[in-house]
Amino acid sequence: ERGSVLHMIRSDSPGFSKFGECYFSEINSGAIKAWKRHSIQTQNIAVPVGRIKLVIYDSREDSITMGNLIIIELGRPDSYSRITIPPEVWYGFSCISKMSALIVNCADLPHSKTESEAKAIKDPFIPFSWT
């Protein structure tokens, strides 16, 4: 009745290697932010406010999950959790709640434009349609 405590990550959590930066990204209802991947940075994402559809695509040639699409709904009240996205894996998300969603990312390295890559929302390389 007094409110929730939402744990995201600890130094001994699976998926945590070191602290680089932590930031929040707001996404408006119905909006899409896609596609992005990092070459060396690991993402640890949680959604403490609102709900998102997170889509992950593995195009790593040396991966046992190459070609896999993972679609996860994250957010409160019933799907609060943390997802770790390793380097070289594409991801994007859309806000599926009526209110804006707030995404928190605790990455293992500070952001650098030189180690990330983006594709257009409708890029045919990624076999997923947001419509």
C-alpha positions as CSV (number, residue, x, y, z in Angstrom):
1,E,0.0,0.0,0.0
2,R,3.0,2.3,0.4
3,G,4.5,1.6,-2.9
4,S,6.9,-0.9,-4.6
5,V,10.7,-1.4,-4.5
6,L,11.8,-2.3,-8.0
7,H,15.2,-4.0,-8.0
8,M,17.0,-3.9,-11.3
9,I,20.6,-5.1,-11.0
10,R,23.3,-5.8,-8.4
11,S,27.0,-6.3,-8.9
12,D,26.5,-10.0,-8.4
13,S,23.5,-10.3,-10.8
14,P,23.8,-12.6,-13.9
15,G,24.5,-10.4,-16.9
16,F,26.4,-7.7,-14.9
17,S,30.1,-7.4,-15.7
18,K,30.9,-3.8,-14.8
19,F,29.3,-0.3,-14.6
20,G,29.6,2.0,-17.6
21,E,26.5,4.2,-17.4
22,C,22.9,4.2,-16.4
23,Y,20.3,6.2,-18.3
24,F,16.5,6.5,-18.8
25,S,14.7,6.6,-22.2
26,E,11.1,7.7,-22.5
27,I,9.0,6.3,-25.3
28,N,5.5,7.7,-26.0
29,S,2.5,5.5,-26.4
30,G,2.4,3.8,-29.8
31,A,5.9,5.0,-30.7
32,I,8.7,2.7,-32.0
33,K,12.4,3.0,-31.4
34,A,14.2,0.5,-33.6
35,W,16.8,-0.9,-34.7
36,K,20.1,-0.6,-32.8
37,R,23.0,-2.8,-31.8
38,H,26.3,-2.3,-30.0
39,S,29.6,-3.8,-31.0
40,I,31.0,-4.2,-27.5
41,Q,28.5,-2.7,-25.0
42,T,26.1,-4.9,-23.1
43,Q,22.6,-3.6,-22.3
44,N,20.6,-4.3,-19.1
45,I,17.1,-3.1,-19.7
46,A,14.1,-2.8,-17.3
47,V,10.8,-0.9,-17.6
48,P,9.7,0.6,-14.3
49,V,6.9,2.7,-15.8
50,G,4.5,1.7,-18.6
51,R,4.8,-1.3,-20.9
52,I,6.9,-2.1,-24.0
53,K,7.2,-4.8,-26.6
54,L,10.9,-5.6,-26.9
55,V,12.1,-7.3,-30.0
56,I,15.6,-8.9,-30.2
57,Y,17.1,-10.3,-33.3
58,D,20.3,-12.3,-33.3
59,S,22.3,-12.0,-36.6
60,R,25.7,-13.2,-35.1
61,E,27.1,-15.8,-37.5
62,D,28.9,-17.7,-34.7
63,S,25.9,-17.8,-32.4
64,I,23.8,-20.9,-31.7
65,T,20.7,-18.6,-31.7
66,M,21.5,-17.0,-35.1
67,G,18.4,-16.0,-36.9
68,N,16.2,-16.1,-33.8
69,L,13.7,-13.4,-33.0
70,I,12.7,-12.9,-29.4
71,I,9.6,-10.9,-28.5
72,I,9.0,-9.9,-24.9
73,E,6.5,-7.7,-23.2
74,L,8.1,-5.8,-20.3
75,G,6.7,-3.4,-17.7
76,R,4.5,-3.0,-14.8
77,P,2.5,-4.2,-13.1
78,D,2.8,-7.8,-14.2
79,S,6.0,-8.1,-16.3
80,Y,8.7,-6.2,-14.4
81,S,12.1,-7.8,-15.0
82,R,15.5,-7.1,-16.4
83,I,16.7,-8.3,-19.9
84,T,20.4,-8.5,-20.8
85,I,21.2,-7.8,-24.4
86,P,24.7,-8.9,-25.4
87,P,26.9,-7.1,-28.0
88,E,26.2,-7.6,-31.7
89,V,22.5,-8.3,-31.1
90,W,19.8,-6.1,-32.8
91,Y,17.0,-4.7,-30.6
92,G,14.1,-2.3,-30.8
93,F,11.0,-1.6,-28.8
94,S,7.5,0.0,-29.0
95,C,5.4,1.4,-26.2
96,I,2.3,-0.7,-25.8
97,S,0.8,1.1,-22.8
98,K,-1.7,4.0,-22.9
99,M,0.9,6.1,-21.0
100,S,4.5,6.7,-22.0
101,A,7.0,4.1,-20.9
102,L,10.2,4.7,-19.1
103,I,13.1,2.4,-19.9
104,V,16.2,2.2,-17.8
105,N,19.4,0.9,-19.2
106,C,22.4,0.0,-17.1
107,A,25.2,-0.6,-19.6
108,D,28.7,-1.9,-19.0
109,L,30.4,0.9,-20.9
110,P,29.7,4.6,-21.4
111,H,27.8,5.3,-24.7
112,S,30.0,5.9,-27.7
113,K,28.7,6.7,-31.2
114,T,31.6,4.7,-32.7
115,E,30.5,1.4,-31.2
116,S,26.8,1.4,-32.1
117,E,24.9,0.9,-35.3
118,A,21.3,1.7,-36.3
119,K,19.0,0.5,-39.0
120,A,15.6,1.9,-40.2
121,I,12.4,0.6,-38.6
122,K,11.4,-1.2,-41.8
123,D,14.9,-2.5,-42.8
124,P,14.3,-5.9,-44.5
125,F,17.5,-7.3,-42.9
126,I,15.5,-7.8,-39.6
127,P,12.6,-10.2,-40.2
128,F,10.0,-8.4,-38.1
129,S,7.2,-6.0,-38.9
130,W,6.0,-3.5,-36.3
131,T,2.6,-3.2,-37.9
